[in-house]
Amino acid sequence: MVKRETMLLKRIIFLILFYLFTSCINYYHIKKNKEGETIVDENLYSFKNKMSNEDAKVIDTLSLYFEVKKELYINENIQVLKFHNDGTFEKKNIKYFNSKESKESIYYGGRFKLEGKKITIEKFYPSSGAKTNYYVKKISHGKVYSDTIKLKIFDVDYIYIKKSLEAIYKI
C-alpha cells in the first residue's frame, strides 16, 4: 500500500513539474538597457527580411494606418501603424505616436513580412499585466487591400485605414 502511495505521489509531483516547465517555454525574458528602456534582442524575432520593391507596392511606408473603431464616436484609444523599409513597424496609441522609443524597444512595435497581399506581424506582449520582464511572442496574420489592412490579433479583428502624411499634416 505504501509503495502504491509513493508511486502516486511521484506521478503527481512529475505532472506538476512538467506543467510548470511547459507553461514557461513560450515566455521571453526581455532586459533593459542602460537608459532603462526595455530592448528586444533582434535574434528573438523570426522575421528578419527587408522590404522588396514588390512589397513597396503593397504597403506605403510614407503613410500612417489608423485603426477603424466600431464605436460611433472618436476616442483617444485609436491605434496607429507605420511601416518601415527595414521590416519593422511602429504601433502606438494616437496620443503617444510621436514618443521617442527606439525601434528595438518592446513598446515600439515589432517586425512584419509580406507575401503578396498577405501580411504577418510579429510583436511581443507582456505575459501578465504591463509591469513584467516576461513577454510572449505573438505572430498575427492579415491581408492588405489598396488602402486598408485587416489584421487578426489574439482572435480579434482590427481594421486600419491608410492616411498619407501630407493629408494628416496638410503639407
DAWO-V263975 format. One record per backbone hydrogen bond with DSSP energy under -1.0 kcal/mol. NH is the residue of the N-H (numbers start at 1). CO is the residue of the C=O. E is the energy in kcal/mol with one decimal. If there is no record, write none. Layout:
BEGIN
((NH;CO;E) (NH;CO;E))
END
This chain:
BEGIN
((5;1;-1.9) (6;2;-2.4) (7;3;-2.1) (8;4;-2.1) (9;5;-2.5) (10;6;-2.3) (11;7;-2.0) (12;8;-2.3) (13;9;-2.5) (14;10;-2.6) (15;11;-2.6) (16;12;-2.3) (17;13;-2.6) (18;14;-2.8) (19;15;-2.4) (20;16;-2.5) (21;17;-2.5) (22;18;-2.6) (23;19;-2.0) (27;24;-1.4) (28;135;-2.9) (30;133;-3.0) (33;37;-2.4) (36;33;-1.8) (39;31;-2.2) (40;104;-3.3) (44;41;-2.4) (45;42;-1.2) (51;85;-2.8) (56;52;-1.8) (58;55;-1.5) (59;55;-2.7) (63;60;-1.0) (64;163;-2.7) (65;81;-2.7) (66;161;-3.0) (67;79;-2.5) (68;159;-3.3) (80;92;-3.0) (81;65;-2.7) (82;90;-2.0) (84;88;-2.6) (87;84;-1.7) (89;110;-2.2) (90;82;-3.2) (91;108;-2.4) (92;80;-2.0) (94;78;-2.7) (96;93;-1.4) (99;96;-1.9) (105;102;-1.7) (106;38;-2.4) (108;105;-1.2) (110;89;-2.0) (111;122;-2.1) (112;87;-2.4) (113;120;-2.2) (115;118;-2.5) (118;115;-1.8) (119;142;-1.7) (120;113;-2.4) (121;140;-2.6) (122;111;-3.1) (123;138;-2.2) (125;136;-2.6) (127;134;-2.7) (132;130;-1.1) (135;28;-2.6) (136;125;-2.8) (138;123;-3.0) (140;121;-2.5) (142;119;-2.1) (143;150;-2.3) (144;117;-3.1) (145;148;-3.7) (149;160;-2.6) (150;143;-2.7) (151;158;-2.6) (152;141;-2.4) (153;156;-2.5) (156;153;-1.4) (158;151;-3.3) (160;149;-2.7) (161;66;-3.0) (162;147;-2.7) (163;64;-3.0) (165;62;-1.3) (168;164;-1.8) (169;165;-3.0) (170;166;-1.2) (171;166;-1.1))
END
